[in-house]
Every structure is written in structure tokens, then in C-alpha cells.
Amino acid sequence: MSHRLKKGFIEMMWMVCAAVISACSPSPAAEPAVLPPEEQVRTVSVERDGVASDCGNREQIGELLSILGGHGTNEPAVHAGFSSVG
């Protein structure tokens, strides 16, 4: 094996190591969403598959905030609009 091939092989191995290390290193987590207190929410608007639904029921709002704030969801994405007092 010639000197140039050895040097190229070593350089390629360094690049592979750098790629593996950068791909496997932990990335910083995003800041969690901050939800308003339940008392400040008057209505909730939820959109799924292009269909929007509004809710003003206090019990359902509390349940939804509990789910979004503590337990998460199995849905791929949850987009909720909150209308708060003040």
C-alpha cells in the first residue's frame, strides 16, 4: 500500500469518526411549552386534519390542560390555541 493510500485511508477514518461522534452526541432539548393557568383560559381551539373546534366548557378545558401540561399525547402534533383573560 503506498503512502498516499495510507494517508487517504487515515483521513477517511477521521472523517467517519467525526461523523459518528457528531451524530451520536446528545442534542439540547427544546424548552417545554408554558401553558397559562387554568383559571385564565376562557376558550380552547383545537384543530385536527383541517377541522377546528372551539370549547368553552371549564371541565373540558381543565382536562385538556392537564393532558397537554403533564402527560403528553400520542398524536404526531397537537396545535391548541388558548384565549386567556387579560
SEFIMI-955665 format. One record per atom (N, C-alpha, C): residue in one letter; x, z, y. Coordinates in steps of 0.2 Angstrom, whole numbers, padded with zeros to 4 digits, always signed. Layout:
N
AXZY ...
This chain:
86
M+0004+0000-0006 M+0000+0000+0000 M+0005+0000+0006 S+0003-0004+0011 S+0008-0005+0017 S+0006+0001+0022 H+0011+0002+0026 H+0010+0007+0031 H+0004+0006+0035 R+0002+0000+0037 R-0004-0002+0041 R-0010+0000+0038 L-0010-0002+0031 L-0016+0000+0027 L-0017+0008+0027 K-0012+0011+0026 K-0012+0019+0025 K-0015+0021+0032 K-0012+0019+0037 K-0014+0021+0044 K-0021+0020+0045 G-0024+0014+0044 G-0031+0012+0044 G-0035+0016+0040 F-0033+0018+0034 F-0037+0022+0029 F-0038+0029+0032 I-0032+0032+0035 I-0032+0039+0038 I-0037+0039+0044 E-0036+0034+0048 E-0041+0033+0054 E-0048+0033+0052 M-0049+0029+0047 M-0056+0028+0045 M-0059+0035+0042 M-0055+0039+0038 M-0057+0045+0036 M-0058+0050+0041 W-0054+0050+0047 W-0055+0054+0053 W-0062+0053+0056 M-0064+0046+0056 M-0070+0044+0059 M-0076+0047+0055 V-0075+0046+0048 V-0080+0048+0044 V-0081+0056+0044 C-0076+0060+0045 C-0076+0067+0045 C-0080+0069+0052 A-0078+0066+0057 A-0081+0067+0064 A-0088+0066+0064 A-0090+0060+0060 A-0097+0058+0060 A-0101+0063+0056 V-0098+0066+0050 V-0102+0071+0046 V-0102+0077+0049 I-0097+0079+0053 I-0097+0086+0056 I-0102+0086+0062 S-0103+0080+0066 S-0107+0080+0071 S-0115+0079+0069 A-0116+0076+0063 A-0122+0075+0060 A-0125+0082+0057 C-0120+0086+0054 C-0122+0092+0051 C-0122+0098+0055 S-0120+0098+0061 S-0119+0103+0066 S-0126+0105+0068 P-0128+0111+0069 P-0134+0113+0071 P-0135+0111+0079 S-0141+0109+0080 S-0143+0107+0087 S-0147+0113+0090 P-0146+0113+0097 P-0150+0119+0100 P-0158+0117+0100 A-0161+0123+0099 A-0168+0122+0098 A-0172+0122+0105 A-0177+0118+0105 A-0181+0117+0111 A-0184+0124+0113 E-0185+0125+0119 E-0189+0131+0122 E-0196+0131+0119 P-0199+0137+0117 P-0206+0137+0114 P-0210+0136+0120 A-0216+0133+0119 A-0221+0132+0124 A-0224+0139+0126 V-0225+0140+0133 V-0228+0146+0135 V-0235+0145+0137 L-0240+0148+0133 L-0247+0147+0134 L-0249+0152+0139 P-0254+0151+0143 P-0257+0156+0148 P-0261+0161+0144 P-0262+0167+0147 P-0266+0172+0144 P-0273+0170+0142 E-0276+0173+0137 E-0282+0170+0135 E-0287+0172+0141 E-0287+0177+0145 E-0291+0178+0150 E-0291+0173+0156 Q-0286+0170+0156 Q-0285+0165+0162 Q-0288+0158+0160 V-0289+0157+0153 V-0291+0150+0151 V-0299+0149+0151 R-0301+0144+0155 R-0309+0143+0156 R-0311+0138+0151 T-0307+0133+0150 T-0309+0127+0145 T-0303+0125+0142 V-0304+0122+0136 V-0299+0119+0132 V-0301+0111+0131 S-0296+0107+0132 S-0297+0100+0130 S-0293+0098+0124 V-0295+0095+0119 V-0291+0093+0113 V-0292+0086+0112 E-0287+0082+0111 E-0288+0075+0109 E-0284+0074+0103 R-0288+0070+0099 R-0285+0068+0092 R-0288+0061+0090 D-0283+0057+0089 D-0285+0050+0087 D-0289+0046+0092 G-0287+0048+0099 G-0290+0045+0104 G-0297+0048+0106 V-0299+0053+0103 V-0306+0056+0104 V-0304+0063+0107 A-0307+0064+0113 A-0306+0070+0117 A-0312+0075+0116 S-0311+0081+0116 S-0317+0086+0115 S-0315+0092+0119 D-0320+0094+0123 D-0319+0100+0128 D-0323+0106+0125 C-0320+0112+0126 C-0323+0118+0124 C-0322+0123+0129 G-0328+0127+0130 G-0328+0132+0135 G-0330+0139+0131 N-0331+0139+0125 N-0333+0145+0121 N-0327+0149+0120 R-0328+0156+0123 R-0322+0161+0123 R-0320+0162+0116 E-0324+0163+0111 E-0322+0164+0105 E-0317+0159+0102 Q-0319+0153+0103 Q-0316+0147+0100 Q-0309+0146+0104 I-0309+0147+0111 I-0303+0147+0115 I-0298+0152+0112 G-0300+0158+0111 G-0296+0164+0108 G-0293+0162+0102 E-0297+0159+0097 E-0295+0157+0091 E-0289+0151+0091 L-0291+0146+0096 L-0286+0141+0097 L-0279+0143+0099 L-0280+0147+0104 L-0274+0150+0107 L-0270+0154+0102 S-0273+0158+0098 S-0270+0162+0093 S-0266+0157+0088 I-0269+0151+0086 I-0266+0147+0081 I-0260+0143+0085 L-0261+0141+0091 L-0256+0137+0094 L-0250+0142+0096 G-0251+0148+0098 G-0246+0153+0100 G-0242+0156+0095 G-0245+0157+0089 G-0242+0161+0084 G-0241+0158+0077 H-0245+0154+0075 H-0245+0151+0068 H-0243+0144+0067 G-0243+0140+0073 G-0242+0133+0072 G-0247+0129+0069 T-0246+0123+0067 T-0251+0119+0064 T-0247+0114+0059 N-0251+0111+0055 N-0248+0106+0050 N-0249+0099+0053 E-0253+0098+0058 E-0254+0092+0061 E-0247+0089+0064 P-0246+0083+0064 P-0240+0080+0067 P-0239+0081+0074 A-0244+0081+0078 A-0244+0083+0085 A-0250+0086+0088 V-0250+0091+0092 V-0255+0094+0095 V-0255+0094+0102 H-0260+0091+0106 H-0259+0090+0113 H-0266+0094+0116 A-0265+0099+0119 A-0270+0103+0122 A-0270+0104+0129 G-0275+0102+0133 G-0275+0103+0140 G-0279+0110+0141 F-0275+0114+0145 F-0278+0121+0147 F-0280+0121+0154 S-0286+0123+0156 S-0288+0124+0163 S-0289+0131+0164 S-0284+0134+0168 S-0284+0141+0169 S-0287+0143+0176 V-0289+0149+0176 V-0291+0152+0183 V-0286+0153+0188 G-0287+0151+0194 G-0282+0152+0199 G-0277+0147+0201 
